[in-house]
Amino acid sequence: MPKGEVKQEMFKVHNSLVGKTKYIAREENPNTGCGSCIQRVKINLWKWYHYDEKSPTYKGLIFTGRLGIYNMPLYRIHNGEQEE
């Protein structure tokens, strides 16, 4: 699970998207220690990244073709050394 600055930034991005996408319906408390809440934010962000046409795209992230828990799209990092 994300911790520290990564967790804070994840919540900041999530909360900035409330009402701008159907994948993020409500603001979440960034000071929570609740594992379920942190997972929900992470899952919402990956769904937004994967399904929303307005989300940014990054060349280094490659969709694995699989979905994880709660249908969260699974990605891997492409480091440029591997063939696709």
VENQUI-V110778 format. One record per pair of residues at least 24 apart in sequence whose C-alpha atoms are under 6 Angstrom apart, sorted by the first residue. I is the first residue (numbers start at 1). GAP is how many residues later the second one is. If there is no record, write none. Layout:
I_GAP + I_GAP
This chain:
23_25 + 43_29
